[in-house]
């Protein structure tokens, strides 16, 4: 079994990105971006329809905020992206800066807040395991917040694949076939036994198991340890 491990932390991608540029004017308020940024959330009353998380995005003190699940955002949440809200329209300085620095897109507007869906970036490494922590079929690690772990293993068509995940909190895994496309298994959608999956390999090649956090564990940046077992036999 060949093993690869990647992960991500959205916050570390944007440590240098600001949420306003000097000299611009906010289209929603007619005030300078400097004034909007300086005032921050003390000036903007976040609507009660939104579940606001943290004190700034991408870094503390910034104008935008992460958004959790609510009736207003449920159709915009994605397990492969972070939902962020910026006060004002999509052309406001805060929203424009975030869109430019992330390459994301504005997906909606709720009560004067522009919602932006920022995809996870698997290129940023998370905590890697050492050889002593794993054998041919068992892999251990820790995920924090938006981090994602990926492992690959070989299977031949017709073999039985068994994948189990042991960990506390809202931790899930997906299984993707060698040809890509639709996942064979999406843990988040499982009604029962989301920590185990068994199936017949539809093709020969390299399968990928992706591990991720959801809900408050992801949004609040909580760390969760896990043990993954993936084997084809």
N, C-alpha and C positions, 0 to 999 in steps of 0.2 A: 504494500500500500504506500503510495506516495502522498506526502503531506505538505500542504501549503497553508500559511496562516497570514491573513491580512486583517486590518481593522480600520477604524476611523474615529476621529473626534472632530465634530463639526466646528466646535469653538476654536480649536487651534488653527483652523484655516484662515480665520479672519481677524486675528489679533491686531493686525495693522490697519484694518479697514474702519473708517469712521462712518457715521451715519448722516453727516451733513457736509456740505462744501460751502466755503465762504463766498459771499457775493451773490448767491442764488436767492430766489424768492419762492416761498411756499405757495403753490397754486391754490391751495384750499383756504389759506388764511390771509395771504397777501403780505405776510411778514417775512423777514429775512430768515434763511435757514439757520444762521448763527443764533438768532433769538429762539427759534424752535428747539434747537439742540440744547442750548443753555438751560432753558426752562424745563426740558425733559418731560417726564410724566407728571410733574407738579402742575404743568400747564394743561396737559391733555387728560380729560376724564375718560378712562377706558370704559366702554359700555358693559353693562352687567350681562349682556348676552355672550360675552367672550370670557373664557377662562385664561387669564394672563399668568404666565409662569416666569419667574426670575425678575431681575432688576435691570435688564438691558440685553440686547442681542446685536451683534455677536459677542460683545464684551460688556461687562457691568457699566452702567451709566449711559449706554447708548439709547436712542429713542425707541427703537423697535423692541418687540418682546416675542418670546415663544408663546404659542397658543396651544392649549390642551383641548381635550374633547368636550364639545358642548353641542347643543342642538344647532347652533349656527355654523359650526365647523365640521360636523361629522362627515359631510360629503366631500370635504377637501383633505381629510387626513389620509396619509399614505404610509405604510410600514417601511417604505424605502426613502422617506423624506421627512424633513422637519418643517412644520408649519409655523410661519412667523407673521406677526402683524405689525404694520407701520402706520402711525397716525397720518391721516390725509389721503389724497389720491395717489395713484401710481407714479405720477410725475413729481411728487414732493421730493425734497432733497434726500430725506431719509430712505424712502423707498428706492429712489434712483441709485443711490450709493450701494445699497444692498444688492439690488438686481445686477449692477455692473460688476461687483466684486465676486458674486457667486455664479453668475450665468444662469440664475433661476428665472422663474416666471411668476407674474402676478396671476393668481387663480380666482380672485373674487374680491368683493368689497362688502363689509358688514358694518353698518352704523358708523361710517366715517373712518373705517380702518381697512387699509389695503392688505389682503392676505397673500403671502408669498410662500410657495412650496420650494424648499431647498433640498435637492437630492443629496443623499449621503455620498461621500467620496471615498471609495475603497482604497485609494492610493495612500492614505495616511495610516501608518502602522499602529496597531494596538499592542497590548502586552503579549509578547510571544512566549511560547512554552520552551522549555529546554528538553534535550533528548531524555533526560532522566525522568521527566514528567509523563512520558508517553511510551507505549509499546506499539505493536503493529496495528492494534485495533482500538486503543483507548487514548483519548486526548483530553487534556485538562487545561483550563485557562480561566481568565477573568475578563468580564466585559463591564464597561462603565458607560452609562448614558447611551449615546448614539453609536458607540463602537459596534462593529460587526466582525465576526470571525468566520473564516471560510476554510474548509478542508476538502480535499479531493481524494477519491479512491477509485481503483479500477474494478470493473465488473464485466462479466461476459453475458451476452444475451441468454436469457433463460435461468440465470442464477437468482437465488433469493437474496435480497438485500435486507439487512436488519439494521436499523438506526435507533439508538436510544439516547436520551439526554437527561442527565440528572443535575438539577439545580433548583435553587429556591427563587421565588418571585416570578415576575412575568417574563420568562425566558422561553423562546421558541426556536424551532429550526425548520428550514425548507430543504427539499431535495430536488436538484435539477439534473436532467439527463445530459449525456454528452453533446447532443445536438442542440442544447439550449431550448429556448421557447418556454412553454408552460411548465411549471414545476410539477413533479410527480406528487409532491406532498407539500402542503403549506400548513405549518403548525398552528398559525393564528386562526385558521378556519376550522380546526378540529373541534368537534363537540365534546368528545371524550378522549382520554389517553393522548394528550398533545405531546407527551414526552416519549412516545414510541411510535415507530412506523416500520412495517414490513411489506415488501412488494417484490414482484418479479421484474428483473432488469429487462427493459424492452429492446435494448441494443447493447453492443459491445463498445466500451470506451471509458472515459473518465467522468465520473459523477461528482457533483459538488454538493456539499452540505453547508448551508449558511446558518449561523446562529446569531440571534439578535434579541434585544430587550424591547418591551412595549409598555404602554401605559405610564404610570407614575415612575416606574423604575427608569424608563428612558428619559422622560421629561425632567425628572428631578436629578438626573446624573448619578443614580445609585449604582454601586458596584455589586455584581453577582458572579460568584464562582460557578463553574460547571464542569461536568465530566461527560464527554461524548464517546459513544462507541458506534462505529460504523464498519460493517463487514459484509462481504458478498461471499456466499458459499453454495 
